[in-house]
């Protein structure tokens, strides 16, 4: 199960260890195929529109609620079922760290704000430790939704890592 710990009032933190190569874990964060394998939380559809994994490069995507629970949650908040999210890579150290800043400009009644997500990868004896930190949102309900979404995303990431390992074993 993903571990969440409080870093402070402004960030959320998830940490996992994988029996995988650093290249495979990195590819899940920096390729269209990799991201589309896991980035959508449960009940959501995810499509990459632009992906330029370099400092200043774009990471634009569309998230659409498709699960009944997710549709009801967004309708209850009077939010659209589809959100186009634009961002850019603001920091990148190959196979070690990347930070993405998203423009949160789709929340009704909320002034647009930046939202940072950072992943750090540590190669440790044939395994990879991944530490994911993400900003809290100004709105507590959005932060609650982010915790649920990120937990689901990390669980899907676990499955994507396992699928890559299985695929490599077959080849």
N, C-alpha and C positions, 0 to 999 in steps of 0.2 A: 504494500500500500504506500502511496506517496507520502512523504513526510512533509509537513508544513510547520514552520516555526516562525515566530514573530521576530523580525529584525528591528522593529521600531514602529513608530506610528505611520511611517510612509511607505513601507515595503512589505511584500510577501516573499516567502522563501520556500523552495522545494529542492530536495536533494535526493539523488538516486545513484546507484552504482550498477553498471552494466558489464556483462561478459561480452564485450564487443571491441572492435577496433575503433580507434579515435576517428579514422577516416569515415567509417559507417555512421557514427554518431554525428559527426560534422555534416555529412551529406544530408542527413534528415533535417537539418536546420537550414541548409544553403542551396537546396535544389528544389525545383517545382515538384518533381516526383516525390521527393522526400517529405516536403511539407504537406502535400495533398494526401499522404499516407496517414497523417496523424493530427494535424493542426486543428481540425474541427472538433470542438467539444461534442459530447454525446448529444444527439438530436439536432445537430447542425450540419449543413453542407458547406464546404469550403472550396473556393476556387481561387487560384493564384492568377492575378491579372498582369502583374509586373514583378520581376525578381531580378535584382542586380546586386549580388552579394559582394559589395565593396563599399568602403566608406563613402557616404553620399549617395549610394545607390538606392533605388526604389524597392519597396516591399508593399505592393498594393494587392488587396484581396477583397473578396466578397464573402460574407457569412450570411447564410439564410437558415432560419429556423424551419425544420421539417418535422421534428418530433412534437407530439401533442403537448407534452409538458413544457417544452421550450416555447412553443407558439402561445400557450396560455400565459406563461410568465411574461413574455414581451407584450402581449395584448393588455395584460393587467397593468403594466407600466406605461401603456399608451405609446409604445415604441414600434417602429417598423419591424417587420419580420425579416427584412434584408438590410444589411449594413455594408456599405463599401468603406473599407478602412484603408487609409493611405499612411504610409510610413517610410522611413528610410533607415539604412544602416548608419549609425553614427560612430561606431567603434568596431574594429575587426582585427583580431590577431589570429591568423590561420591556425586552425585546430586547437585553439586555446580559449578564445573569448569573442563574443559578439554582443553588441548592444543595438537594439532597434528602438526607434522613437516613433510612436504612432500618433497621428493627429486625431484626437477624439472630438469629432465635430458632428456627430450624428445623434447626440442625446438631446431629446426635446427639452427646451427650457434651461439648458446648461450651456454656459459659454464654452467654446472649444478650449481644449487644454492638451498639453503633451502627456504621453503615457509611455514610460520606458520599460522595456523588458531586456534583461541581460542573462546570457547563459555563459557559464564558465565550465570548461572541460579540463579534467586532470587525468592524464594517463598514469595508471598505478598498477604495474605488474600484469599487463595483459587485460586489464579492466579499465573502464572509464568511469570516473566520478563526475556527474553532471550536477551543477548547482544553478538553479534558475531563480532569479529574483525579478519581481515585477512591482511596479508602483501600486499603491492603493489608489482608488478613485476618490475624488472629493466627496462624492455621495456614498453614504454607508451601504445603501441598497445595491449600488453598482459594485462596490467592493465585495459584498456578499456574493453577487453573481459572478464576479471575477474569480473568487476562491473556488466556487463550484465548477466554473469553466476550466480554470487552470488545472484543478485536480483531475478532471476528465481528460484534458489534453495530455497530462503527464502519463496517465494510465494508457492512453492510446499510443503515446510515444514508446512505452514499454513494449507494446505489441508490435510496433513497427521495427524496433530493434531486433526482437526475436524473429520476425519474418525475414529480415535481411540476413540474419545468421543462418536460418534454415535454407534460404535461397543459395547462399554461398556454399553451404555444405553439399548441396545437390550438384553444384558445378565443379 
